[in-house]
């Protein structure tokens, strides 16, 4: 059984969507930020940086009886893809194409949208130059994605962990107050991603009643695949 330690954030959703896409059984342990659980000693043993998500695989890919722990969302996604042989090609060129766009999210989309959110939403003192700087950079990165998606249905040759990673952040563009106007390829991709059942379910993890999808079809999907137990 895979144990997922997570919270309802874009980085947390990257892993829960990946687990759903791979149809893997997993158990969820929601981390309570209000109690600073992510800084407690027991969690730091799993995730030394004190950040979610983190994962323990009690049936690791190497066949060992010793559980393996993985922290950092990109590393977890890569581990799960390698474990199952899906969402990440084995051959070098295809693998590198996926890894480039995964790193694009890890080093660009995530940090820039995160900073935009901090300065726009969370600081008491509003610093317009900082807000504008990060929103402008987010928009530039969105334009990079739009150009790529004008040439390809997905970010790599086929649907992959790179699409999942970028989508879990880009889908929150309204919260960052960054426009996707005049980016038709990005909008087409966003629409395609949200129609995937695993994506619809994965962004509900960890389950919170107020976040449950509103339409009946989505509720049925969630119930049918809710095989994880919530701590």
Secondary structure as UniProt FT lines:
FT   STRAND          2..6
FT   HELIX           10..21
FT   TURN            22..23
FT   STRAND          26..30
FT   HELIX           33..35
FT   HELIX           37..39
FT   HELIX           41..44
FT   TURN            45..46
FT   TURN            48..49
FT   STRAND          54..57
FT   TURN            61..62
FT   STRAND          68..71
FT   HELIX           73..84
FT   HELIX           92..104
FT   HELIX           105..109
FT   HELIX           110..117
FT   HELIX           118..122
FT   HELIX           128..151
FT   HELIX           161..170
FT   TURN            171..177
FT   TURN            181..182
FT   HELIX           184..194
FT   HELIX           197..202
FT   TURN            203..204
FT   HELIX           209..211
FT   HELIX           216..225
//
